Amino acid sequence: MRAFHILRTRGKTNFADFEIFTLLLSALEWRRHNGEIFLCTDTTGKDFLDAAGLLHLWNGVDTSLDEMDSLGVDENVFWAGAKLFALSKQPLPCVMIDLDFIVWRPIDFERFGSSVAVIHRESTDLNCYPDANYFRLKNFSLPADLNWSLEPCNGALVYFGNKNFVTRYVEFAFDFMRAAEPLPEQSGWDLLPYMVFVEQRWLAMCAELYGVEVHSLSDLPELFGGKQKTFTHIWGYKKFFREDRSAAEKFCRDCANRIAHDFPQQAEKFSRLALTRNYFTS
C-alpha cells in the first residue's frame, strides 16, 4: 500500500534527535512491511534532508507544501493543515502516516476498499473536543446536520480509499481553516480544538454525512495495554524526551540498535551521517 509522510518546516529545521530516529524507523519499517512511502515537504525540508543524507528513505520526495504559503491558512493555529493539503495531492488508495508513528508489521489495507481506516477513535469527553459554540468563524457556518456525538478519528495513521470523499473532506477543512478567527488571547491548548476539529472530528462527521464507513485498526485499551506490538506512536513522549535528555538518548540508542538489527546496510550509512552517527558507535 502506498503511504506518505508530511514534513512542513516553514523554514525551520531544528529537529530533536529522537524525532529524527522516529522518522527513520517510520519510513524504513513501512517499506519493509507495507510498500512504498513518499514524502510531501517544502523546499527547506527537502534541502535539509538532502544535506543530511536522508532523502533515500522515501521512494519519492516533492516540495508541493511550498504552496501552503499562499492558501490563507494560519499555520500557527492549524499546524497540521499541511497534512490535509498533502492528502489532496495523493493518488488513492493511500495511507497518511505521521513522522512519529511506526508500523512494525504488515497490514492488509486492501480489505478496506473505498472506506476509511484509522488507528483508533477518540472520546468526545476530552477538553479538546468542545461543542460547536466554541468556534469563532467569519462568513462561515457549520452545517446544522453535523453529528457531534460521533467519536473523532485519531489522525496519526489514516487509510483513504475514496477520492470523492477526500475531496469533500479537504475542501470543507480549508474553508473552515480560512474562516477561523480565534480570540486574540487564545493560545496553546485553547487553540487545539480548532486543529483537532478540522482534522479528526470533521473526519468522522464527514464520513457519516457521505455514507463512508470508518474502520478502527485498534483501540486505546489495546494500544496502551502494553501487549500490542504492531504500532508505536511517540506523540505523548515528546515533552518527556525534551525535558529528560537521558531518556531521549536511551530512546535514540534503542532505535539505532533496532535499525542495526532490521536494516544493517542502512545502519552502516547512518553511522557516517552527522545527525545519527553518535548513536551507531560502539
C-alpha positions in Angstrom: 0.0 0.0 0.0 1.3 3.4 -0.9 1.8 5.7 2.1 3.0 9.3 2.5 4.8 11.3 5.2 4.3 15.1 5.6 7.1 17.4 6.7 6.2 21.1 6.8 9.1 23.1 8.1 8.1 26.7 7.3 11.8 27.4 7.1 12.7 25.8 10.5 14.8 22.6 10.7 15.6 22.4 14.4 14.6 18.7 14.8 15.4 16.8 18.0 17.5 13.6 17.7 14.6 11.5 18.9 12.4 13.0 16.1 15.0 12.0 13.5 15.3 8.5 14.8 11.5 8.0 14.8 11.1 9.2 11.2 13.9 6.9 10.2 12.1 3.8 11.6 8.7 5.1 10.4 9.9 5.1 6.8 12.1 2.0 6.9 9.7 -0.2 8.6 6.8 0.9 6.3 8.9 0.0 3.3 9.9 -3.3 4.8 6.3 -4.4 5.6 3.8 -2.5 3.7 5.1 -1.0 0.4 6.2 2.4 -1.0 6.3 5.6 1.1 6.6 9.1 -0.3 7.4 12.4 1.4 5.5 15.6 0.8 7.5 18.6 2.2 8.6 22.1 1.3 11.9 23.3 -0.3 13.5 23.9 3.1 12.6 20.4 4.2 13.9 18.8 1.1 17.2 20.7 1.2 17.7 19.8 4.9 17.1 16.1 4.3 19.3 16.2 1.2 22.2 17.8 3.1 21.6 15.3 6.0 21.8 12.4 3.6 18.3 11.1 4.4 16.4 11.6 1.1 16.9 7.9 0.2 14.5 6.9 3.0 11.5 7.6 0.7 10.5 6.3 -2.7 10.0 9.9 -3.9 10.0 13.4 -2.4 8.1 16.5 -3.6 8.0 20.1 -2.4 4.3 20.9 -3.0 4.0 22.2 0.5 5.6 25.4 -0.7 2.1 26.2 -2.0 0.8 26.4 1.6 2.2 29.9 1.8 -0.5 31.2 -0.5 -3.5 29.3 0.9 -4.6 31.8 3.5 -4.3 29.4 6.5 -2.9 30.4 9.8 -0.4 27.6 10.4 0.2 28.7 14.0 -3.3 27.5 14.7 -3.6 24.8 12.0 -0.2 23.3 12.3 -1.4 20.1 10.7 -3.1 21.8 7.8 -0.3 20.7 5.6 -1.4 17.1 6.1 -4.7 17.8 4.5 -3.2 19.7 1.6 -0.7 16.8 1.0 -3.6 14.4 1.1 -5.4 16.3 -1.7 -2.4 15.7 -3.9 -2.2 11.9 -3.4 -3.3 9.1 -5.7 -5.7 6.7 -3.9 -5.9 4.4 -2.2 -3.2 5.6 0.2 -2.2 5.8 3.9 -1.4 9.1 5.6 1.1 8.4 8.3 2.7 10.8 10.8 6.5 11.0 11.1 6.3 10.0 14.7 4.3 6.8 14.0 5.9 3.4 13.3 4.1 0.3 11.9 6.1 -2.8 12.7 4.1 -5.4 10.8 2.2 -5.9 7.5 -1.4 -4.7 7.4 -4.0 -5.7 4.8 -5.3 -2.3 3.8 -6.9 -3.6 0.6 -9.7 -5.1 2.6 -10.9 -1.5 3.4 -11.7 -0.8 -0.2 -13.3 2.6 -0.7 -13.8 3.3 3.0 -11.6 4.9 5.7 -9.5 3.2 8.3 -7.9 5.0 11.4 -5.6 3.8 14.1 -8.3 4.4 16.8 -11.3 6.6 17.8 -11.2 9.2 20.5 -13.6 10.2 23.2 -15.6 13.4 22.9 -15.2 13.8 26.6 -11.7 15.3 26.1 -11.4 19.0 26.6 -10.0 19.4 23.1 -13.4 18.4 21.6 -15.9 21.2 22.6 -19.2 21.8 21.1 -19.9 24.0 18.0 -20.3 27.2 20.1 -16.6 27.2 20.9 -15.6 28.2 17.3 -15.4 31.7 16.0 -15.8 31.7 12.3 -16.1 34.6 9.8 -18.6 34.3 7.0 -18.9 30.6 7.5 -21.4 28.4 9.3 -21.0 24.8 10.4 -23.7 22.6 8.9 -26.7 22.0 11.2 -26.7 18.3 10.5 -23.2 17.5 11.9 -23.3 14.7 14.4 -21.4 16.0 17.5 -21.8 12.7 19.3 -19.5 10.8 17.0 -16.1 9.7 18.3 -13.4 11.6 16.5 -10.8 9.7 14.4 -7.2 9.9 15.5 -5.2 11.2 12.6 -1.7 9.6 13.2 -2.4 7.0 10.6 -5.4 7.1 8.2 -6.2 4.9 5.2 -8.2 6.7 2.4 -9.8 4.8 -0.4 -12.4 7.2 -1.9 -11.4 10.2 -3.9 -14.8 11.9 -3.8 -14.8 11.6 0.0 -11.2 13.0 0.2 -12.2 16.0 -1.9 -15.2 16.8 0.3 -13.2 16.3 3.5 -10.3 18.6 2.4 -12.4 21.3 0.8 -14.6 21.8 3.9 -11.5 21.7 6.1 -9.8 24.5 4.2 -13.0 26.6 4.2 -13.1 26.1 8.0 -9.4 27.0 8.4 -9.7 30.2 6.4 -12.8 31.3 8.3 -11.4 30.6 11.8 -11.0 33.7 14.0 -9.9 32.5 17.5 -10.0 35.1 20.2 -6.8 37.1 20.3 -5.9 36.0 23.9 -6.2 32.3 23.0 -3.0 30.3 22.6 -1.7 26.8 23.1 -4.3 24.3 24.4 -7.1 26.9 23.8 -6.4 26.7 20.1 -6.0 23.0 19.9 -9.8 22.4 19.4 -9.6 24.2 16.1 -7.0 21.9 14.7 -8.3 18.6 16.0 -11.8 19.5 14.9 -10.8 20.1 11.3 -8.5 17.1 11.1 -10.1 14.5 13.4 -13.6 15.3 14.4 -14.7 16.5 11.0 -13.2 13.3 9.5 -15.8 11.2 11.5 -18.6 13.7 10.7 -17.8 13.9 7.0 -17.7 10.1 6.7 -21.2 9.8 8.3 -22.6 12.6 6.1 -21.4 10.9 2.9 -22.0 7.3 3.9 -18.4 6.2 4.1 -17.6 3.5 6.7 -14.8 4.2 9.2 -12.8 1.2 10.5 -10.5 1.2 13.5 -7.3 -0.8 13.5 -7.1 -0.7 17.3 -8.5 1.0 20.4 -7.0 2.8 23.3 -7.0 -0.1 25.8 -5.1 -2.3 23.3 -2.7 0.5 22.3 -1.8 1.4 25.9 -2.2 -2.1 27.4 1.4 -3.0 26.8 0.7 -6.1 24.8 0.2 -5.0 21.1 3.4 -5.0 19.0 2.1 -3.5 15.7 2.2 0.2 16.4 4.5 2.8 18.1 3.4 6.4 18.4 5.7 8.8 20.4 3.4 11.8 20.3 2.8 11.6 24.1 6.5 11.2 24.9 7.9 14.3 23.1 7.6 16.6 26.0 9.1 14.0 28.3 12.0 13.5 26.0 12.6 17.2 25.7 12.8 17.5 29.4 14.8 14.4 30.1 17.9 14.1 27.9 19.0 10.8 29.4 15.6 9.2 28.4 15.9 10.8 24.9 19.4 9.4 24.4 18.4 6.0 25.5 15.4 6.0 23.1 17.8 7.0 20.3 20.2 4.2 21.2 17.3 1.7 21.2 16.2 3.0 17.8 19.8 2.7 16.5 20.0 -0.9 17.8 16.7 -1.7 16.1 17.9 -0.2 12.8 21.2 -2.2 13.1 19.1 -5.4 13.6 16.5 -4.8 10.9 18.5 -2.8 8.4 22.2 -3.4 8.7 23.1 -1.7 5.4 21.2 1.4 6.4 22.8 1.3 9.8 26.2 1.4 8.1 25.1 4.5 6.2 23.7 6.2 9.3 27.0 5.6 11.2 28.6 8.0 8.8 26.0 10.8 8.9 26.4 13.8 11.3 22.8 13.6 12.6 22.9 10.0 13.6 26.5 8.7 13.8 26.9 9.2 17.6 24.3 6.5 18.3 25.8 4.0 16.0 29.2 3.9 17.7 30.1 1.0 20.0 
